[in-house]
Each structure stands twice: as C-alpha cells, then as structure tokens.
Amino acid sequence: MEGFTVDQMKEMQRQLQEKYRDKWEGVAPTIGQNKLLWMIGEIGEVIDVIKQSGSAPIMEDPAIRAHFVEEMADVLMYYNDILLCFDISQEELKQAYTEKFQRNMTRWQEEVV
C-alpha cells in the first residue's frame, strides 16, 4: 500500500481552498492563527468522541471508529491548512520532525553510574 504524504494532503487542501475561495477565508500567514483555532475546535470534537464512547468502542465498534477517524481527518485538514498558511514544506517538516525525534530518543536515558 502506498503511503499518504504531507505533500499529497497539502495538495488536497489547496484544491479545497481553491474551490471554496469565495466562501472560506483562504490561506496566508495572517490567517494561520484562525486555522489553528479551528484545528483546536476539531481536537475538541475528537476528545468528545473519546469521552462519549470510551477508548474500547473506538477499537471495536466500526461506526464509532469511523466517526473518530473522520474527526481526526478534520484535525489533519486544518493542520495542513496551517502548513499552507505558513508555506511549510514537506522537507522542512521532515527535518524538524527528525531532529525532534532524535532529541526525544535520548531525552530520558538513564544515567550510567
């Protein structure tokens, strides 16, 4: 199965932004904060699914799982809008993510006595 890249998600968001340019606020650095606030709202909806259903049904009930995954997709859509607003490339994100990963891999290592 082929992976789903950041660039693919960003392109899909560009298409949505173009289609609804007369209805949506668009993408620009000055709008990035609004997109972040909308994303936080979507995260709240993800949390609501967990609070209302619990974690076991998310893993076991196909309808609840589909709702949960749909809300996660909404979060990713706003996340990708934010990447577009600030013109963050897949390469920049990969570099920052990899560097953060490396720091986290050594962050809580036990001290050798």
C-alpha positions in Angstrom: 0.0 0.0 0.0 1.3 3.4 -0.9 1.9 6.0 1.8 0.0 9.2 2.3 2.4 12.1 2.2 2.2 15.6 3.6 2.5 17.0 0.1 -0.5 14.9 -1.0 -2.6 16.2 1.9 -1.4 19.8 1.3 -2.4 19.5 -2.4 -5.8 18.2 -1.5 -6.2 21.2 0.9 -5.1 23.6 -1.9 -7.8 22.2 -4.1 -10.4 22.7 -1.4 -9.2 26.2 -0.7 -9.4 27.0 -4.5 -12.9 25.5 -4.8 -14.2 27.5 -1.8 -12.1 30.7 -2.2 -15.3 32.8 -2.2 -16.6 31.2 1.0 -13.5 30.4 3.1 -11.0 32.8 4.5 -8.1 31.4 2.4 -4.6 30.7 3.4 -2.0 33.3 4.4 0.3 33.9 7.4 -2.2 36.4 8.8 -4.9 33.7 8.7 -2.8 30.9 10.3 -3.9 31.7 13.8 -7.5 31.3 12.8 -6.8 28.0 11.3 -5.0 26.9 14.4 -8.1 27.9 16.5 -10.3 25.9 14.2 -8.0 22.9 14.5 -8.2 23.1 18.3 -12.0 23.0 17.9 -11.7 19.9 15.9 -9.4 18.4 18.5 -12.2 19.1 21.0 -14.5 17.0 18.8 -12.0 14.1 18.8 -12.0 14.4 22.6 -15.8 14.4 22.7 -15.8 11.0 20.8 -13.4 9.6 23.4 -15.4 11.0 26.3 -18.7 9.8 25.0 -17.7 6.4 23.8 -14.5 5.4 25.6 -11.5 4.0 24.0 -12.6 0.4 23.7 -15.5 1.1 21.4 -13.2 3.1 19.2 -11.2 0.0 18.7 -14.1 -2.4 18.4 -17.2 -0.7 17.0 -16.9 0.2 13.3 -19.3 3.1 13.4 -17.7 4.7 16.4 -14.3 4.1 14.9 -15.3 5.7 11.6 -16.6 8.8 13.4 -13.4 9.0 15.4 -11.2 8.7 12.3 -13.3 11.3 10.5 -12.8 13.8 13.3 -9.0 13.0 13.2 -9.1 13.7 9.5 -10.7 17.1 10.2 -7.8 17.9 12.6 -5.3 16.9 9.8 -7.2 19.1 7.3 -6.7 22.2 9.5 -3.2 21.2 10.2 -2.4 21.1 6.5 -4.2 24.5 6.1 -1.7 25.8 8.7 1.2 24.3 6.7 -0.2 26.1 3.7 -0.7 29.4 5.5 3.0 29.5 6.6 4.3 27.8 3.5 5.9 24.9 5.4 7.3 22.4 3.0 7.3 18.6 3.5 11.1 18.8 3.6 11.1 21.4 6.4 8.6 19.4 8.4 10.6 16.2 7.9 13.8 17.9 9.1 12.2 19.4 12.2 10.3 16.2 13.0 13.5 14.1 12.6 15.5 16.4 14.8 12.8 16.4 17.4 12.6 12.6 17.2 16.4 12.3 17.7 16.3 14.6 20.8 13.4 12.6 22.2 15.1 9.3 21.7 17.9 10.4 24.1 15.9 12.7 26.4 15.2 10.3 29.2 18.1 7.9 29.0 19.2 6.5 32.4 22.4 7.9 33.7 25.2 5.4 33.8 26.9 5.3 37.2 
